[in-house]
Amino acid sequence: MKAVTLRNLPPELARVIRRQSAERKTSINKTVISLLEGATNTQRKKQVSLYHDLDALAGTWTEQEAAEFEEALAQQRGIDPDLWK
């Protein structure tokens, strides 16, 4: 598509766009496109995110389960002197 020029952008809106651009570490152009896509519910084909396969499990253990896991890890981390002879 051709370039679009926005005139008379309200100062507060311009500040929000600049701030979001800085937070996302993307260009103002990409930020504006993303905001427009969100507002119009039209999303480009998104890239596959890496390393999100265990997100649903994060924070689901009880304190007891976490302690048991740490104990099991501590046992596995032990060094067997007989193996180092």
C-alpha positions as CSV (number, residue, x, y, z in Angstrom):
1,M,0.0,0.0,0.0
2,K,1.0,3.6,-0.5
3,A,2.4,5.6,2.4
4,V,-0.2,7.4,4.6
5,T,0.4,10.8,6.1
6,L,-1.3,11.6,9.3
7,R,-1.9,15.3,9.9
8,N,-2.8,17.1,13.1
9,L,-2.1,14.1,15.3
10,P,-3.1,15.0,18.8
11,P,0.0,15.5,21.0
12,E,-1.1,12.9,23.6
13,L,-1.6,10.3,20.9
14,A,1.8,11.0,19.4
15,R,3.3,10.6,22.9
16,V,1.6,7.2,23.4
17,I,2.7,6.0,20.0
18,R,6.3,7.1,20.6
19,R,6.3,5.5,24.1
20,Q,4.8,2.2,22.8
21,S,7.4,2.2,20.0
22,A,10.2,2.6,22.5
23,E,8.8,-0.1,24.8
24,R,8.4,-2.6,21.9
25,K,11.8,-1.5,20.5
26,T,10.2,-1.2,17.0
27,S,9.8,1.6,14.6
28,I,7.0,4.1,14.9
29,N,5.7,2.8,11.5
30,K,5.5,-0.8,12.8
31,T,3.9,0.4,16.0
32,V,1.2,2.3,14.2
33,I,0.5,-0.7,11.9
34,S,0.2,-3.0,15.0
35,L,-2.1,-0.5,16.7
36,L,-4.3,-0.2,13.6
37,E,-4.4,-4.0,13.2
38,G,-5.5,-4.4,16.8
39,A,-8.2,-1.7,16.5
40,T,-9.6,-3.2,13.3
41,N,-9.1,-6.9,14.4
42,T,-7.0,-7.6,11.2
43,Q,-3.8,-9.3,12.0
44,R,-1.0,-10.2,9.6
45,K,0.3,-13.7,9.6
46,K,2.2,-13.9,12.9
47,Q,5.6,-15.5,13.2
48,V,5.7,-18.7,15.3
49,S,6.8,-17.8,18.8
50,L,9.6,-20.0,20.2
51,Y,9.7,-21.5,23.7
52,H,6.2,-21.0,24.7
53,D,5.3,-24.7,25.0
54,L,5.4,-24.8,28.8
55,D,3.8,-21.4,29.6
56,A,0.6,-23.0,30.8
57,L,2.6,-24.8,33.5
58,A,4.4,-21.8,34.9
59,G,3.3,-21.0,38.5
60,T,1.1,-24.0,38.9
61,W,3.1,-26.0,41.5
62,T,2.3,-25.8,45.1
63,E,5.1,-24.9,47.5
64,Q,5.3,-28.6,48.5
65,E,5.6,-29.7,44.9
66,A,8.3,-27.2,44.3
67,A,10.2,-28.3,47.4
68,E,9.9,-32.0,46.3
69,F,11.3,-31.1,42.9
70,E,14.2,-29.2,44.3
71,E,15.0,-32.1,46.6
72,A,15.0,-34.5,43.6
73,L,17.3,-32.2,41.7
74,A,19.6,-32.0,44.7
75,Q,19.9,-35.8,44.8
76,Q,20.7,-35.9,41.0
77,R,23.3,-33.2,41.4
78,G,25.3,-35.2,43.8
79,I,28.7,-36.4,42.7
80,D,29.4,-40.1,43.1
81,P,33.1,-40.4,44.1
82,D,33.3,-44.0,42.8
83,L,32.5,-42.8,39.2
84,W,35.6,-40.4,39.3
85,K,38.2,-43.0,40.2
